[in-house]
């Protein structure tokens, strides 16, 4: 497919974990396509909808006022059946039956692996749009939903700080992010947490209960009785925040409370940044299909639109900012300040 003249109908899905701003991306795809006289079909529940022919026609009237809503009007899901060769062939046959000329998938790395799988059986152009709160896709500075998730986590952490300060308590707040520490480090910095446990840091020098106890006691020596808020990324401690709180309370002999933010991070009104990002990437995806591109993700780098081969988005590792790590763990570490005073 090399000519925009051959594009008459495209399909869009939202796949995998939902992310705030997906609706804004769907809206941008539909409005841009309509501008070029291209019809848009939305398959519901991701790849599963392609297999079951669960679809709706999308037009201006159905998407014009949805960008402020979280979730996704075409639903999302994961499909094990689609991952098989039979599933891929069936999906390709259904796309051909609907005379689909281009396919846009909004999701994370699992969704992009699905797009790569589909490309083995279907010859039309396929474009990925990064929609995941984890912000873990290589090839784009930000993913749709990440900024909103950080805002949600920050809002919760601010409230937790209020009660922690009133009661001089330790709180362990568990945030999402799967295997990446982007939500963790950004929310930790935004709320001024005393400690953060990130997957990127745990790999090189895993924290122990002894080390955490020592740090908490060091902070109390510097500040006296006060709050202590720790941000814990999911899957980075056996038993999670609940177990860690129990272990710390046993050692410290004062209250340590766990708080799991969970799926609240996937909801809420998308921030302006996520709405604008989703709009830009949705438009970009349609333009890429019209230009004959396929097998790439529409991303953003240094505020400029870019593309990255879909396979690179999960095969290459996106690096967490060392600058942010150093600021949070070194410059703003109250125990480091204590050591500095002792030297003076």
N, C-alpha and C positions, 0 to 999 in steps of 0.2 A: 504494500500500500504506500504509494509515494505522492499521491495528489489529493489535495483537499476536496477536489471535485467528486472523489469516490466516497466521501464520508456523508452518509445520509442519516444514519441512526447509530447512536452509541449507548453503551450500558454503563451503569455505575453501581458499585456496591460499597457498603461499609462492613468491615470484617474484623473479627477478633474483639479484643476489649474496646469498649466504647470510650471516646475521649471528647471532652467539651470542645466544640468548634466543628465537629463533623457535619452538623447541619449547615453551617456556613459554607463549608466546602461543597456540599451537595448543591446548595443554592447557586454558588458560583459556576459550577459545571453546567447546570441547567440554563442559567441566564446567558452564559457565554455561548453555549451550543445554539440556543434559540436565536441569538443574534446572527448566527451564520446559517440559519435555516436547518439546523440538525435536530432531529428528534432524540429524546433521551428516555431510556427505559431504566427504571430502578429495580434491581432484583432484591427482594426482601430477605433478611437473615443471611447476608453474605453469600458465600459460595454454595451453601445449602439451597438458597433460593434459586440459583442457576440450575441446580440439579432437579429441583421440583417444579420449575417454571412458575415460581411464586414471584410475580412482578407487578409493577404499576407503571403507568406512563406518567412522566413528570413534566410539568410545564410551569410557566411563570406563576400561574394562580396557586399552585401547590407549594411553591418554595419561597415566594417573595418575602414573607414575613417570618421566616424560621431561624434566621441567623442568631437571634438572641436566646434560643433554647438549646439546652444541653441534650445529650442523647443523640438519637438519629431517627428521622422519620421513616427511613427504609429498614430499620432494625439492624441488628448485628448478631453474629453467632460464629461458632467454630464448627467445622465439618470434617469429621474423620473420613467419611465416605469419599469426599472429593480428593483426598490425598492419594487414593489408589489410581492405577492406570485406567481402570474402568470408569472411575469417577471423572477423571480428566477428559476422557473421550466423550462421555455423556454430556459433560458441560459444554464441550466444543460443539457437539451436535445441536444442543439447544440454542446456543448463540447463533449458529448458522440458520437454524429454523426461524429465529426471530429477525434474521437479516441484520445482525449487529455488525457494524463496520469498525468499531473501536471499543475498548474496554478500559474503564478506570476503576482501580481499587484503592479505597481509602482505609489505611490500617497500618499495622506495625510489621515487624520482620516476618512473623508467621504468615501474614496476609501476602507479603511480597514473595515468600517462598511458594505460596499458592499460585501467585501470578506467573512465577517462573515455571511451575508445573503445568499450568494451563497452556503456556507457550509451546509445549512439546506436542500439543494436539490441535491447537488453533492458530491460524496464520495471521489473524488481524493484529493491529497495533494494541499494545497493552502498556498502560502508564500507571505508576504507583504514586499515591499522594500520602505523605507521612502523617498518620493520625494515631498517636499514642501518647499517654501522659508520661511515659518513661523517658522520653527524649534520647533514646539509645540507638537511633539509626544513623549509621555513617553516611555522610554526604549532605547533611543539612544541619545548620546551626541550631534550629529549633523544630520541634514537631508540634502539630496541632494538638492542643490539650495540655501541654506541659505547663505553660504559663498559668493557666487557670488552676491546675492541680497544686502548683506552688503557692498561689494566692490562698487557696483553700487550706492548705497545710499551715501557712503562716497565720491565718486568722485563728485557727484552732490553737496553735502554739502560743499566740498572744494571750488568749483566754486562759490557757493552762498556766502561763507565767503568772497571771494575776493571782490565781488560787495558790500556786506553789509559793509565791512570795509571802502571801498572807499566813501560810501555815509552816513556812520553812521546810518544805518538803522537796524530795527528789522525785522527778517525773521522768519516765522513759516513754517517749512518744514514738510509736512505730509508723513509718510512712511507706508508701508503695514505691515501686521503681524496678521491681523484678531483680535483674542482675546488674543494674546501673545505679549510681549514686547521685543522679542529677537532682531529683526531688529532695533527696536527703541533704546535700550540701547547700542548695539554694534556700531551702526552708530553714536550715540551721543558721545560716548567715543572716537571713532576713529577720530572724527572731532573737538572735544573739545567744544561741544555746551554748552551754559550757562544753559539751562533748558531742561528737557525732561518730556513728559506726557505719562506715560505708563499705560496699563490696570491694571497691578499688583499694582501700586501705587495709582491709582484712586479709587480702591475698599476701601482702608482703610481710606484715607484722601484726598478726591477729591480737586483738585486745583480750585480756584475761580479766577475771573477776578481781584478782589482786591489783592489777593495774588501774582498774576503774575505781576501786575502793581508795587506793592511794591518791588518785586525782581528786575525788570528791572531798577527801579529808584535807588535801592541799588547798582546795578552793575555800573550804570553811576556815582554814587558818588565815587566809588572806582577807576574807570578807566578814568573818564571824558568821552568826546564824543567818542564813539566807536561802533563797531557792537555788535549785540546780536542775536544769532541764537538759536531757540527753535526747538526741534524735537518732533513732535506730532504723536502718533500712531493713525491709522485710527479708527473711531468709538468711540473716547474718548472725543470728544467735540461736542456738538450740533451745526450742521452746518459746522463742520470741520475747517480746517485751514483758509478758506475764512472768515467765521463768526468770528472766534477768532481774526484775524487780524483787522477786522472792529471794534470790541469791544475795542481792545487795542489802536488802533489809536484814537478813540474817547476820550479815557481817557488820553492818553499821549501827544496828539497834535504834534506828529511827525510820519514820515512814518513807517508803519508796513506792510510788504508784505507777502502774502501767496505763497507757492509753493507746489504743489501736485505732488509727483514723480510718483505715480500710477503704471501702468503696465510696465513702463520701467524697474522696478525692476525684472521682470520675464524674461527679455531678456538679450542679451549680451553673449560674449564668457564665458563659464564656467571657473572658476578659476582652478588652478592646484589642489587645495584641493578638490573641488567638483568632478573633473574628477577622482581623485584617490579614493575618498570615493565611488563614484558611481560604479567604477570598482570592488572594494572590495566587496561591498554589492551585486552586480549582480552575482559575482562568488559564494558568500556565499549562495544566494538564490537557485541556481542550486544544490549546494552541499547538502543543506537541503532537497530538494525534493528527491535527490538520496538516502539520508539516511532514508527516510520515515517520516520526520517531516511534520507537517501540522498545520495550524491555528496559525502561529507565524510570527512575523516581524523579518527580518534580520537587526540587528542594530550594533552599535559600542559604546563601553564604555571604556574610558581610553585607547583608541587606540587598543582595543581588540574586535574581533567580538563576538557578543552575540545574543541571541534570547529573545523575549518578546511575551507572548500571545497577539494575535491581540486585544482582548477586553481590555486588560490593557492599550493599547496605547492611547485610548481615555477616559477610565474610571478613570485612574490615572492622576493626574495633574503634569506636569513637572514644576519644580520650577526654577524661575529666580535666578541667582546668587546674593545673598545678598552682597557678596564682591564687585561686580561691581556696585551695587546700592549705597553702602556706599561711594565708591571712587568718583562716579560722583556727588552725592547729598551732601556729607559732606566734604571730603578732598579737592575737586576741586571747591567748591562753593565760588565764589569771595565775596559774601555777608557775608559768614561765616568768611572770612579773615578780613573783615571790623570790625566785632564784636570782633574778637580776638585782633585786634590792639587797639580798644577802651578799652578793659579790661586791656591791658598792660599800 
